[in-house]
Amino acid sequence: MSLDIRFDTYYPYAELTALLQSLVAQYPHLLKQECIGKSYEGREVYCITATNFQTGVPEERPALWCDGNIHATEVSASSACLYLINKLVTEYGSNPDVTRALDTRTFYIVPRINPDGAEQYFHSPPKYIRSSTRPYPFDEEPIDGLKMQDIDGDNRRLMMRIPDPNGAWKIHPDHPRLMTRRDPTERDGQYYRLLPEGLLENWDGTTLDIQRNKEGLDLNRNFPAHWRQEVEQYGAGPYPGSEPEAQNIMRFITSHPNILGSLSFHTYSGVLLRPYGTSADDSMPAEDLWTFEEIGKKGTDLTGYPAISVYHDFRYHPKEVITGVFDDWLYDHFGIYAWTVEIWSPQRQAGITKGFDKDTKSGAFKFIDWYRTHPVEEDVKMLEWSDTALEGKGYIDWYPYTHPQLGDIELGGWHGIYAFRNPPPAFLEKEIAPLAEWALYQALLAPELRLESVEITRIEEEQWVGASAYRVRVVVDNVGWLPTYGSKRALERKAVRALVAEIELPEGATLATGKTRMECGQLEGRAYKSIVPYDWDFDPSEERTKIEWVIRAKPGAEVNIVVKHQRAGTVRAQVTLK
């Protein structure tokens, strides 16, 4: 590893920024840092551009976008981005895939989209909010209900176990540390109410409501695709792109048409999520679905994470959809192959595979439903995992506490921020390392223009004083796996321009045929080739194009040619007419 970067810890804003600056200073030929805007509280949001600047211009290469930490507590997402940056620079020259990627592709990496929210997480005592620190929908403090907080000063926010004859919970008869749900018809036992650790404000002595944070925004509900108002989508903001953090990345994406793939890191569930969140798979072009599935297979092979559709297998309620999310916007508006990676699965770590692993069939995943219902035996597995792998730091034995309002209660249960929200520090590097491999793989799938040949043919003898006619023929191939347009959705949305060929003539030269700038259509890649060459499956050269001009010019004149595509790169040639 370069510098003093550790992947068994998490970095607040100042330390993360310093590490990024140090990496850029050490590898100026491979990295550039720029501020792409500021957060609600005025912190600068940084993007790292990673490419070999000595072999080309970043904007003239196909690009992969990576980001993290749009949600406040999901700090391992920043670590995944930092790990990728570090891998690219430290393995350049020794890892052939890394070297080829940086020589021919560009990575745009924003490790921390939402620095304000993350700083709340790193504060002591920490405050856990969903996303932005901007008050929303009202600029006022809540005045009633249970305010979640650490009340005994141990820097943990656990659960409160409160004796209550009408409580929904009871102590497990065989595992007294565990709480299990009371049977539907059960009466006359010892029951408890479970609430988050906290204090009651303006308590009436009877009702127990939970305060909502005044910071009610969810930045990953603030993007234009399928955006809905707050009444339909919690945390959506007053209008699409209303928040500076969303504006920052929207402005960057729309000004960089070379981006054709995206990875957004989140936590948790241990899953690779793809669009759509709002409609079934048959609503997207079949070729795009096949491509998503192919990319997802590789991701699963590398990480063990299942690759699934949000709509089919990751809805919080079967009758509801999630709208205004970043990956839907990228794919729906620009045809970018966009993924959301939910880092870390405590359940799989504990040995619970049914409903969580790669062999689960669509419709049977339990990433969401598990929190509604599951066998108590799985709770026992989780407890055993905490006792052994987490050395008892994940699930805390219940201990007595005198609450200033509720009297004698107990504190304990799952320390969710430690065990669930992000990988515990000792597990971090192992969890995020494969994600960097997947990012590299996706970058290398990009289309890539290659200048195969330039032919100059003198087609007639001198017809004008001191001048001749020349045919200039250029052959260009797309040697990448994806077609130049990336996705069929990009074509539908007209989000990507055709291949453009330009010729620069010397003084006194003229064109007999052709134009100085011509659009030359799109080039296919290998993505849609048949897996077996049966007699009805052929392999025409759809990835190749021929471009011709006829020039009248003096012998010895030099002609400059540029062939470019927004998502496939740029090739150049300078030829002398003889």
C-alpha positions in Angstrom: 0.0 0.0 0.0 1.2 3.5 -0.7 1.6 6.2 2.0 0.0 5.3 5.3 -3.4 4.2 4.0 -5.0 1.6 6.2 -8.1 -0.3 5.4 -8.9 -1.4 8.9 -10.2 2.0 9.9 -12.5 4.7 8.7 -11.5 8.3 7.9 -13.4 11.5 8.7 -13.4 14.3 6.1 -10.1 16.0 7.0 -8.1 12.8 7.0 -9.7 11.4 3.9 -9.0 14.7 2.1 -5.4 14.6 3.2 -4.9 11.1 1.9 -6.4 12.0 -1.5 -4.1 15.0 -1.7 -1.1 12.9 -0.8 -1.9 10.3 -3.4 -2.3 12.9 -6.1 1.0 14.5 -5.1 2.8 11.1 -5.3 1.2 10.0 -8.6 0.6 13.2 -10.6 0.9 11.4 -13.9 -2.0 9.1 -12.9 -4.3 11.2 -10.7 -5.9 14.6 -10.6 -8.1 16.0 -7.9 -10.8 18.6 -8.4 -13.6 20.1 -6.4 -16.9 19.5 -8.2 -19.0 21.6 -5.8 -19.7 22.1 -2.2 -22.0 20.4 0.3 -24.9 22.1 2.2 -22.5 23.1 5.0 -19.9 24.3 2.5 -17.4 21.4 2.5 -15.7 20.8 -0.8 -16.7 17.6 -2.6 -13.7 16.1 -4.4 -13.5 14.0 -7.6 -10.4 12.0 -8.4 -9.7 11.5 -12.1 -7.5 8.5 -12.6 -5.9 7.8 -16.0 -2.5 8.0 -17.6 -2.3 11.6 -18.5 0.9 11.0 -20.5 -0.9 8.8 -23.0 -4.1 10.8 -23.6 -6.7 13.2 -22.5 -9.2 11.9 -19.8 -12.3 13.3 -21.7 -11.2 11.5 -24.9 -11.4 8.1 -23.2 -14.4 5.9 -22.2 -15.0 6.4 -18.5 -16.3 4.6 -15.4 -17.9 6.6 -12.6 -17.5 5.5 -9.0 -18.9 7.2 -5.9 -19.6 6.5 -2.2 -21.1 7.8 1.0 -24.2 9.5 -0.3 -25.8 8.2 2.9 -24.4 9.6 6.1 -23.5 6.5 8.0 -22.3 4.4 5.1 -18.6 5.3 5.4 -17.2 2.0 4.1 -18.4 3.2 0.7 -15.7 5.9 0.9 -13.2 3.2 1.8 -14.2 1.2 -1.3 -13.5 4.2 -3.5 -10.2 4.9 -1.7 -9.2 1.3 -2.1 -9.8 1.5 -5.8 -7.7 4.6 -6.2 -4.9 3.1 -4.3 -5.0 -0.1 -6.3 -4.9 1.7 -9.6 -1.8 3.8 -8.8 0.1 1.1 -6.9 -0.4 -1.7 -9.4 0.1 0.4 -12.5 3.0 -1.1 -14.4 2.9 -4.4 -12.7 -0.8 -5.5 -13.1 -1.5 -5.7 -16.9 -5.2 -5.0 -16.5 -4.6 -1.9 -14.4 -2.0 -0.7 -16.8 -4.2 -1.2 -19.8 -7.1 0.4 -18.1 -5.2 3.6 -17.1 -3.6 3.8 -20.5 -6.9 3.6 -22.4 -9.7 4.4 -19.9 -10.6 7.1 -17.3 -12.0 6.6 -13.8 -13.9 9.4 -12.1 -14.1 8.6 -8.4 -15.9 10.6 -5.7 -15.2 8.9 -2.4 -17.6 11.1 -0.3 -20.6 12.7 -1.9 -22.1 13.7 1.4 -19.3 14.9 3.7 -21.7 16.7 6.1 -23.6 13.6 7.0 -20.5 11.6 7.4 -19.1 14.1 9.8 -22.1 13.6 12.0 -21.3 9.9 12.1 -17.7 10.6 13.1 -18.7 13.1 15.8 -18.5 12.1 19.4 -21.1 11.2 20.4 -22.1 10.2 16.9 -25.4 11.3 15.4 -27.0 9.0 12.9 -29.0 10.6 10.1 -30.0 9.3 6.7 -28.3 11.7 4.4 -28.0 15.5 4.2 -27.8 17.7 7.3 -30.2 20.2 5.9 -33.4 20.4 7.9 -36.3 19.0 5.8 -39.2 19.2 5.4 -39.3 21.7 8.3 -36.6 23.9 9.8 -37.4 23.2 13.4 -36.4 20.8 16.2 -38.8 18.0 17.1 -40.4 18.6 20.4 -42.1 15.3 21.4 -41.2 11.7 21.6 -38.2 9.5 22.1 -35.0 11.1 20.9 -32.5 8.4 20.0 -29.1 8.8 21.6 -26.4 7.3 23.8 -27.8 7.8 27.3 -25.2 6.1 29.4 -22.1 7.6 27.8 -20.5 4.4 26.4 -20.5 5.8 22.8 -22.9 3.2 21.7 -26.6 3.4 20.9 -28.2 0.1 21.8 -31.7 -0.9 22.6 -33.8 -0.4 25.7 -35.6 -3.5 27.2 -38.6 -2.2 29.1 -41.0 -4.4 31.1 -44.5 -4.0 29.7 -47.4 -6.4 30.1 -48.6 -5.4 26.6 -45.1 -5.7 25.0 -44.6 -7.7 21.9 -41.4 -9.4 23.1 -40.3 -12.1 25.5 -37.0 -13.6 26.5 -36.1 -16.7 24.5 -36.4 -19.8 26.9 -33.1 -21.4 25.7 -31.1 -18.3 24.9 -31.9 -15.7 27.6 -29.9 -13.0 25.9 -32.1 -13.1 22.9 -35.6 -11.6 22.5 -38.2 -13.3 20.5 -41.7 -12.3 19.5 -44.6 -13.1 21.7 -47.0 -15.7 20.2 -50.2 -14.1 18.8 -52.5 -15.7 21.4 -50.1 -15.7 24.3 -51.1 -14.1 27.6 -49.9 -13.9 31.3 -46.2 -14.0 30.8 -43.3 -11.6 31.3 -43.2 -9.3 28.3 -41.1 -6.4 27.1 -41.2 -3.4 24.8 -38.0 -2.8 22.8 -37.1 0.8 21.9 -34.0 2.5 20.7 -31.7 3.9 23.4 -32.7 7.5 24.1 -34.6 10.1 26.2 -38.2 11.1 26.1 -39.0 14.8 25.4 -42.3 16.3 26.7 -43.4 12.8 27.7 -47.0 12.5 28.9 -46.2 9.4 30.9 -48.2 7.1 28.6 -47.5 7.1 24.9 -44.1 6.2 23.4 -43.5 7.8 20.0 -40.1 7.9 18.2 -38.9 11.3 17.1 -37.9 11.6 13.4 -34.7 13.4 12.7 -35.3 16.9 11.6 -32.8 16.0 8.8 -35.3 14.1 6.7 -33.7 14.3 3.2 -32.5 11.2 1.4 -30.1 12.4 -1.3 -30.6 9.2 -3.2 -34.2 10.0 -3.8 -33.4 13.5 -5.2 -32.5 12.6 -8.8 -34.8 13.3 -11.8 -35.7 9.8 -13.0 -39.2 8.9 -11.8 -38.9 11.5 -9.1 -42.0 11.9 -6.9 -43.0 14.4 -4.2 -42.5 13.9 -0.5 -46.1 12.7 -0.1 -45.2 9.7 -2.2 -41.5 9.3 -1.7 -40.0 10.0 1.7 -36.9 12.2 1.6 -37.3 13.2 -2.0 -36.7 16.9 -1.5 -38.8 19.8 -2.8 -37.9 19.2 -6.5 -35.5 17.0 -8.5 -31.9 17.9 -7.9 -32.8 20.5 -5.2 -29.8 19.5 -3.0 -26.2 20.7 -3.7 -24.8 17.3 -3.2 -27.1 15.9 -6.0 -26.4 19.0 -8.2 -22.7 18.4 -7.9 -22.7 15.0 -9.4 -25.6 15.7 -11.9 -23.6 18.6 -13.3 -20.5 16.4 -13.6 -22.2 13.5 -15.2 -24.0 15.6 -17.8 -20.8 17.4 -18.8 -18.9 14.1 -19.2 -20.6 12.1 -22.0 -17.6 9.7 -22.0 -19.1 8.0 -18.9 -20.8 4.7 -19.8 -20.6 2.7 -16.6 -21.2 3.5 -12.9 -20.7 2.0 -9.5 -22.2 3.6 -6.4 -21.1 2.1 -3.1 -23.6 1.9 -0.2 -24.2 -0.4 2.8 -25.5 -2.9 3.6 -26.9 -6.3 2.4 -24.0 -7.8 0.4 -25.8 -7.4 -3.0 -25.2 -5.9 -6.4 -28.3 -3.9 -7.4 -29.3 -2.9 -11.0 -32.1 -0.8 -12.5 -34.9 -0.5 -12.7 -36.3 0.2 -9.2 -39.7 1.2 -10.7 -40.5 -1.4 -13.4 -39.9 -5.0 -14.4 -37.0 -6.3 -16.4 -39.1 -6.5 -19.6 -39.4 -2.7 -19.6 -35.7 -2.4 -20.7 -34.2 -3.4 -24.1 -33.4 -7.1 -24.1 -29.8 -6.4 -25.1 -29.3 -4.1 -22.1 -30.7 -6.7 -19.7 -28.4 -9.3 -21.2 -25.5 -7.0 -20.7 -26.5 -6.2 -17.1 -26.7 -9.9 -16.4 -23.3 -10.6 -17.9 -21.7 -7.8 -15.9 -23.5 -9.0 -12.8 -22.3 -12.6 -13.2 -18.7 -11.4 -13.1 -19.5 -9.3 -10.1 -20.9 -12.3 -8.3 -17.9 -14.4 -9.2 -15.6 -11.8 -7.7 -17.5 -10.8 -4.6 -20.0 -13.6 -3.8 -22.7 -10.9 -3.8 -25.9 -11.8 -5.8 -26.6 -9.5 -8.7 -30.3 -8.6 -8.8 -33.0 -6.2 -10.0 -34.2 -3.7 -7.4 -37.8 -4.0 -8.7 -37.9 -7.7 -8.5 -35.9 -8.5 -5.4 -35.1 -5.4 -3.3 -38.2 -3.5 -2.6 -39.0 -2.4 1.0 -42.6 -3.3 0.5 -44.1 -5.4 -2.3 -46.6 -2.7 -3.2 -44.2 0.1 -3.2 -41.3 1.3 -5.4 -38.3 3.5 -4.7 -38.0 6.6 -7.0 -35.5 9.4 -7.7 -32.5 7.2 -7.2 -29.1 7.8 -8.9 -28.7 4.5 -10.8 -32.1 4.7 -12.3 -31.4 8.3 -13.5 -28.0 7.3 -15.0 -29.5 4.3 -16.9 -32.9 5.8 -17.9 -31.7 9.2 -19.1 -28.2 8.3 -20.4 -28.1 4.6 -20.9 -25.2 4.2 -18.5 -24.8 0.7 -17.0 -25.3 1.8 -13.4 -25.0 -0.4 -10.3 -25.6 0.2 -6.6 -23.4 -2.0 -4.4 -24.6 -2.7 -0.9 -21.4 -3.6 1.0 -21.5 -6.2 3.8 -23.9 -9.0 4.8 -24.0 -9.8 8.5 -26.3 -12.7 7.7 -24.0 -14.4 5.3 -21.1 -13.7 7.7 -23.1 -15.7 10.3 -23.7 -18.6 7.9 -27.2 -17.7 6.9 -27.3 -18.4 3.2 -30.9 -19.2 2.4 -32.3 -16.0 0.8 -28.9 -14.2 0.9 -26.5 -16.1 -1.3 -25.9 -16.2 -5.0 -27.8 -19.5 -5.4 -31.1 -17.9 -4.3 -33.7 -17.7 -7.0 -35.4 -14.5 -7.9 -38.4 -13.9 -5.7 -36.9 -15.7 -2.7 -34.3 -13.1 -1.6 -34.6 -12.0 2.0 -32.5 -8.9 2.1 -35.6 -7.0 3.1 -38.1 -9.6 4.3 -35.7 -11.0 6.8 -36.3 -8.0 9.1 -40.0 -8.8 9.0 -39.9 -12.5 9.6 -37.3 -15.3 9.9 -36.7 -18.5 12.0 -35.5 -17.8 15.5 -32.7 -20.3 14.8 -31.2 -17.7 12.6 -31.1 -15.2 15.5 -29.1 -17.9 17.4 -26.6 -18.1 14.5 -26.3 -14.3 14.5 -25.6 -14.3 18.2 -23.0 -17.0 17.9 -21.3 -15.0 15.1 -21.2 -11.9 17.3 -19.7 -13.9 20.2 -17.0 -15.5 18.1 -16.1 -13.4 15.0 -17.0 -10.1 16.6 -15.6 -11.0 20.0 -19.0 -10.1 21.6 -19.0 -6.5 20.3 -21.9 -6.9 18.0 -24.6 -8.1 20.4 -24.3 -6.7 24.0 -25.6 -8.6 26.9 -28.5 -6.8 28.7 -27.5 -4.8 31.7 -29.5 -2.8 34.2 -29.9 1.0 33.8 -32.1 3.5 35.7 -33.7 5.6 33.0 -34.6 9.1 34.2 -38.2 8.8 32.9 -38.8 5.0 32.5 -37.2 3.9 35.7 -35.5 0.5 35.9 -34.9 -0.9 32.4 -32.1 -2.7 30.7 -29.7 -1.7 27.8 -28.2 -4.1 25.4 -29.0 -6.0 22.2 -27.5 -5.4 18.8 -25.0 -2.7 18.4 -26.2 -2.2 14.9 -23.9 0.6 13.8 -20.9 -1.6 14.6 -22.2 -5.0 13.4 -24.5 -4.1 10.5 -24.1 -0.6 9.1 -20.4 -1.1 8.0 -18.0 -4.0 8.1 -16.3 -4.0 11.5 -12.8 -2.6 10.8 -11.0 -5.9 10.9 -13.3 -7.2 8.1 -13.2 -4.1 5.9 -10.3 -4.8 3.5 -11.4 -8.3 2.6 -14.9 -7.0 1.9 -14.0 -4.1 -0.4 -11.0 -5.6 -2.3 -13.1 -7.6 -4.8 -15.2 -4.5 -5.5 -12.1 -2.8 -7.0 -11.5 -5.9 -9.2 -15.1 -5.6 -10.4 -14.7 -1.9 -11.2 -11.6 -2.6 -13.2 -13.4 -5.3 -15.1 -16.2 -3.0 -16.0 -13.8 -0.3 -17.2 -12.2 -2.8 -19.5 -15.6 -3.7 -21.1 -15.8 -0.3 -22.7 -15.7 0.3 -26.4 -12.2 1.3 -27.7 -11.4 2.9 -31.0 -8.4 1.6 -32.8 -7.0 3.1 -36.1 -6.4 -0.1 -38.2 -5.0 1.6 -41.3 -4.6 4.8 -43.3 -4.1 4.4 -47.0 -3.2 7.2 -49.4 -3.7 6.6 -53.1 -2.9 9.0 -55.9 -5.8 8.7 -58.2 -4.9 11.0 -61.1 -1.9 12.7 -62.5 -1.4 16.4 -62.1 -4.5 18.1 -63.5 -3.9 21.4 -62.0 -0.7 23.3 -61.7 1.3 21.9 -58.8 -1.7 19.8 -57.5 -2.9 16.2 -57.6 -5.9 14.2 -56.4 -5.6 11.7 -53.5 -7.9 9.2 -52.0 -7.5 9.0 -48.2 -9.0 5.9 -46.7 -9.1 5.4 -43.0 -10.3 2.1 -41.3 -11.3 2.2 -37.7 -12.3 -0.7 -35.4 -14.0 -0.9 -32.1 -11.8 -3.4 -30.3 -13.9 -3.2 -27.0 -16.6 -5.6 -25.8 -19.4 -3.1 -25.7 -20.7 -1.2 -28.8 -19.7 2.4 -29.1 -23.1 3.6 -28.0 -22.9 1.4 -24.8 -26.6 0.5 -24.4 -29.7 0.4 -26.5 -31.3 2.8 -24.0 -28.6 5.4 -24.9 -29.7 5.1 -28.5 -33.4 5.4 -27.6 -32.6 8.5 -25.5 -30.3 10.0 -28.2 -27.8 10.3 -25.3 -24.8 9.5 -27.4 -23.6 10.9 -30.7 -22.5 8.9 -33.7 -18.8 8.4 -34.6 -17.3 11.6 -36.0 -14.5 11.8 -38.5 -12.8 15.1 -39.1 -10.1 16.0 -41.6 -7.9 19.1 -41.4 -6.6 20.2 -44.8 -3.4 22.2 -45.5 -3.6 25.6 -47.0 -4.6 25.5 -50.6 -6.1 22.0 -50.5 -9.7 21.2 -51.2 -12.1 18.3 -50.9 -13.4 16.7 -54.0 -15.5 14.2 -52.0 -16.4 13.9 -48.4 -16.8 16.6 -45.8 -14.4 18.1 -43.2 -16.6 16.7 -40.5 -18.7 13.5 -41.0 -20.9 11.4 -38.8 -20.2 7.7 -39.4 -22.8 5.9 -37.3 -22.1 3.5 -34.5 -19.8 0.5 -34.2 -20.8 -2.8 -32.6 -18.6 -4.7 -30.2 -18.5 -8.3 -29.2 -21.2 -8.1 -26.6 -24.0 -9.5 -28.7 -22.0 -12.2 -30.5 -23.4 -15.7 -30.4 -21.8 -18.1 -27.9 -21.7 -20.9 -30.5 -21.1 -20.5 -34.2 -24.1 -22.4 -35.6 -24.8 -22.1 -39.3 -27.3 -19.3 -38.8 -25.0 -17.2 -36.6 -22.5 -15.2 -38.5 -19.8 -12.7 -37.6 -19.9 -9.7 -39.9 -17.5 -6.8 -39.3 -20.0 -4.5 -37.7 -17.3 -3.3 -35.4 -15.4 -1.7 -38.3 -15.9 1.3 -40.5 -14.2 2.7 -43.6 -14.0 6.5 -44.1 -12.9 8.1 -47.3 -12.1 11.5 -48.7 -10.7 12.6 -52.1 -8.4 15.6 -51.7 -6.9 18.0 -54.2 -3.6 19.1 -52.9 0.0 19.6 -53.7 2.3 16.7 -53.2 4.1 16.7 -49.9 1.1 18.3 -48.1 0.3 17.1 -44.6 -3.3 16.1 -43.6 -4.5 15.6 -40.1 -7.3 13.2 -39.3 -9.3 12.7 -36.1 -11.9 10.0 -35.5 -13.7 10.3 -32.3 -16.6 9.0 -30.3 -17.9 10.3 -27.0 -17.8 6.9 -25.3 -15.2 5.0 -27.3 -12.3 7.4 -27.4 -10.3 9.3 -30.0 -7.7 8.3 -32.6 -5.6 10.6 -34.7 -3.3 10.3 -37.7 -1.1 12.7 -39.7 -0.4 11.7 -43.3 1.8 13.1 -46.0 0.4 13.2 -49.6 3.0 11.8 -52.0 
